[in-house]
Amino acid sequence: MFKNKKAVIWDLDNTLYRITPEFADRLDLAMAEALVLDLGVNMSVADCKNLVKESYRIYRDGGEFFYQNHNISPKDLFKHYFNRKPIHLIEPYQGLAEKIKQVPFEQYIFTASNRPASEQILKHIGLFEFFKDRFYSVEDFGVYKKNENAEVYKQYCNKIGYNPNDCIFVDDSYSNLEFAKEIGMTTVRIFYKENSAKDKTYIDTAYKGVMDCVDNLIVCKKA
């Protein structure tokens, strides 16, 4: 599956580090604070946080309810949310920074985090020097999501100079993988419990956690 591939494109959030349920709750709070304290949504932070959770459950996007019902700009929320993201609470995977260097492909990152937050996260988890000229945010392509259509994935491949058929795209999100597969990428899902979703036609394979994925990328290329 990987033998003739040339590049691995990693998602960042919940892929190269784990978003635990506790951290996810803090992210919901950060978005609610951005909406109420920075963007003026007229409700309590607690009530807003509940709506963020509900919006994510329905739309897979905590901000979508507010785009539709409170005239909030995705661009504005994107900025203020990532300014409040509690990056210091992220727990890096021990040994990932050294192990990922053994993957025998060119490696890149494509993230829905903005560039300043991405840089801070990569420094925090020990991967900035490795990826410092090879990480891109959705904002680099004039959008604020990865799960609206396949066009941004085409633009990304053009940016890094690879045909989609030469690329492996690794993400924890179903919708992101669906669009990556649509343009011809080999798709890998990272999962954490038992929900691998390997039965979905747009997921080529799945690994439980990034370490398992990295190990298989190393071994499969050599096979």
C-alpha positions as CSV (number, residue, x, y, z in Angstrom):
1,M,0.0,0.0,0.0
2,F,2.8,2.4,0.9
3,K,5.7,1.1,-1.2
4,N,5.5,3.4,-4.2
5,K,4.4,6.5,-2.3
6,K,6.5,9.6,-2.0
7,A,5.1,11.8,0.7
8,V,3.2,11.6,4.0
9,I,1.0,14.5,5.0
10,W,0.1,14.5,8.6
11,D,-2.8,16.2,10.3
12,L,-1.6,17.9,13.6
13,D,-4.4,18.1,16.1
14,N,-5.5,14.7,17.6
15,T,-2.9,13.0,15.3
16,L,0.6,14.1,16.2
17,Y,-0.7,14.7,19.7
18,R,-3.8,13.4,21.5
19,I,-6.8,15.5,22.3
20,T,-8.0,13.7,25.4
21,P,-11.6,14.2,26.6
22,E,-10.3,16.6,29.3
23,F,-8.4,18.6,26.7
24,A,-11.4,18.7,24.4
25,D,-13.4,20.2,27.2
26,R,-10.8,22.9,27.6
27,L,-10.9,23.6,23.9
28,D,-14.7,24.0,24.0
29,L,-14.2,26.5,26.8
30,A,-11.6,28.4,24.8
31,M,-14.0,28.6,21.9
32,A,-16.9,29.8,24.1
33,E,-14.7,32.4,25.6
34,A,-13.6,33.6,22.2
35,L,-17.3,33.8,21.1
36,V,-18.5,35.6,24.2
37,L,-15.5,37.7,25.4
38,D,-13.9,38.5,22.1
39,L,-16.7,38.4,19.6
40,G,-19.6,39.6,21.7
41,V,-22.1,36.7,21.6
42,N,-24.8,37.7,24.0
43,M,-24.9,34.7,26.4
44,S,-22.9,33.3,29.4
45,V,-19.7,31.5,28.7
46,A,-21.2,28.3,30.2
47,D,-24.3,28.4,27.9
48,C,-22.1,29.2,25.0
49,K,-19.8,26.2,25.8
50,N,-22.8,23.9,25.8
51,L,-23.8,25.2,22.3
52,V,-20.2,24.7,21.1
53,K,-20.4,21.1,22.2
54,E,-23.8,20.7,20.5
55,S,-22.6,22.3,17.3
56,Y,-19.7,20.0,17.2
57,R,-22.0,17.0,17.7
58,I,-24.2,18.0,14.8
59,Y,-21.8,19.6,12.4
60,R,-18.4,18.3,13.5
61,D,-17.6,22.0,13.9
62,G,-18.0,23.9,17.2
63,G,-18.4,27.2,15.4
64,E,-21.0,26.3,12.8
65,F,-24.1,27.1,15.0
66,F,-22.7,30.6,15.6
67,Y,-21.9,31.2,11.9
68,Q,-25.5,30.3,11.1
69,N,-27.3,32.0,14.0
70,H,-25.1,34.8,15.4
71,N,-23.5,36.3,12.3
72,I,-20.0,35.2,13.4
73,S,-17.3,35.2,10.8
74,P,-15.3,32.0,10.6
75,K,-12.2,34.1,10.0
76,D,-12.7,36.1,13.2
77,L,-13.5,33.0,15.3
78,F,-10.5,31.2,13.8
79,K,-8.2,34.1,15.0
80,H,-9.6,34.5,18.5
81,Y,-10.1,30.8,19.3
82,F,-6.5,29.9,18.5
83,N,-5.3,32.9,20.5
84,R,-7.0,31.2,23.5
85,K,-6.0,27.6,22.7
86,P,-4.4,26.2,25.9
87,I,-1.3,24.7,24.1
88,H,0.6,24.4,27.4
89,L,-1.8,21.6,28.4
90,I,-0.8,19.4,25.5
91,E,1.0,16.2,26.5
92,P,3.6,15.2,23.8
93,Y,4.1,11.6,22.8
94,Q,7.4,10.4,24.3
95,G,9.8,9.4,21.6
96,L,7.7,10.6,18.6
97,A,10.2,13.3,17.6
98,E,13.0,10.8,17.2
99,K,10.9,8.0,15.7
100,I,9.2,10.1,13.0
101,K,12.6,10.9,11.5
102,Q,12.9,7.3,10.5
103,V,9.9,7.4,8.2
104,P,11.4,7.1,4.7
105,F,9.1,9.5,2.9
106,E,9.1,13.3,2.6
107,Q,6.8,14.5,5.4
108,Y,4.5,17.5,5.7
109,I,1.7,18.8,8.0
110,F,-1.7,20.1,6.9
111,T,-3.6,21.5,9.9
112,A,-6.8,23.3,10.7
113,S,-4.9,25.3,13.4
114,N,-3.7,28.7,12.4
115,R,0.0,29.2,11.7
116,P,1.0,30.9,15.1
117,A,-0.8,28.1,17.1
118,S,0.7,25.4,14.8
119,E,4.2,26.8,15.4
120,Q,3.7,26.8,19.2
121,I,2.2,23.3,19.2
122,L,5.1,21.9,17.1
123,K,7.6,23.5,19.4
124,H,5.8,22.2,22.5
125,I,5.8,18.6,21.1
126,G,9.4,18.8,19.9
127,L,8.7,18.6,16.1
128,F,9.2,22.2,15.0
129,E,12.7,21.9,13.8
130,F,11.8,18.8,11.7
131,F,8.7,20.4,10.2
132,K,9.6,24.1,10.3
133,D,9.5,24.6,6.5
134,R,6.9,21.9,5.8
135,F,3.8,22.8,7.8
136,Y,0.8,24.5,6.3
137,S,-2.5,25.8,7.8
138,V,-5.8,26.0,6.0
139,E,-5.5,29.8,6.3
140,D,-2.5,29.5,3.8
141,F,-5.1,28.6,1.2
142,G,-7.7,31.2,2.2
143,V,-10.1,28.8,4.1
144,Y,-10.7,28.0,7.7
145,K,-11.7,24.3,7.6
146,K,-10.4,21.1,6.0
147,N,-13.9,19.4,5.7
148,E,-15.8,21.5,3.1
149,N,-14.6,20.2,-0.2
150,A,-11.7,18.5,-2.0
151,E,-10.3,21.7,-3.6
152,V,-8.1,22.7,-0.7
153,Y,-6.4,19.2,-0.9
154,K,-5.7,19.8,-4.6
155,Q,-4.1,23.1,-3.7
156,Y,-2.1,21.6,-1.0
157,C,-0.6,18.9,-3.3
158,N,0.2,21.6,-5.8
159,K,1.9,23.6,-3.1
160,I,4.2,20.8,-2.0
161,G,4.8,19.6,-5.6
162,Y,3.3,16.1,-5.4
163,N,0.6,14.3,-7.3
164,P,-2.2,13.2,-4.9
165,N,-1.6,9.6,-6.0
166,D,1.9,9.8,-4.6
167,C,0.7,11.0,-1.1
168,I,-0.4,9.3,2.1
169,F,-2.8,11.5,4.1
170,V,-3.0,10.7,7.9
171,D,-5.8,12.2,9.9
172,D,-8.2,11.3,12.8
173,S,-11.2,12.9,11.1
174,Y,-13.6,11.0,8.8
175,S,-14.6,14.0,6.7
176,N,-11.0,15.1,6.1
177,L,-10.1,11.7,4.9
178,E,-13.1,11.5,2.6
179,F,-12.0,14.6,0.7
180,A,-8.3,13.5,0.6
181,K,-9.5,10.1,-0.9
182,E,-11.6,12.0,-3.5
183,I,-8.6,13.4,-5.2
184,G,-6.6,10.1,-5.1
185,M,-4.6,10.1,-1.9
186,T,-4.0,7.0,0.2
187,T,-5.8,7.6,3.4
188,V,-4.9,6.5,6.9
189,R,-7.0,7.0,10.0
190,I,-5.6,7.4,13.5
191,F,-8.0,6.2,16.2
192,Y,-7.8,5.8,19.9
193,K,-10.5,3.4,21.2
194,E,-12.1,0.7,19.0
195,N,-13.6,3.0,16.3
196,S,-11.2,2.4,13.5
197,A,-13.8,2.9,10.8
198,K,-11.8,0.8,8.4
199,D,-15.1,-0.3,6.9
200,K,-15.5,3.1,5.3
201,T,-14.7,3.0,1.6
202,Y,-12.6,6.2,1.7
203,I,-10.3,4.9,4.5
204,D,-7.5,2.6,3.2
205,T,-6.2,1.6,6.6
206,A,-6.3,2.7,10.3
207,Y,-3.9,2.5,13.2
208,K,-4.5,2.9,16.9
209,G,-2.4,5.9,17.7
210,V,0.3,7.7,15.8
211,M,3.2,5.5,17.1
212,D,1.6,2.4,15.5
213,C,1.2,4.4,12.3
214,V,4.8,5.5,12.3
215,D,6.0,2.0,12.9
216,N,4.0,0.6,10.0
217,L,5.1,3.4,7.6
218,I,8.8,2.5,8.4
219,V,8.3,-1.3,8.0
220,C,6.0,-1.1,4.9
221,K,8.3,1.0,2.9
222,K,11.2,-1.4,3.6
223,A,9.1,-4.5,2.7
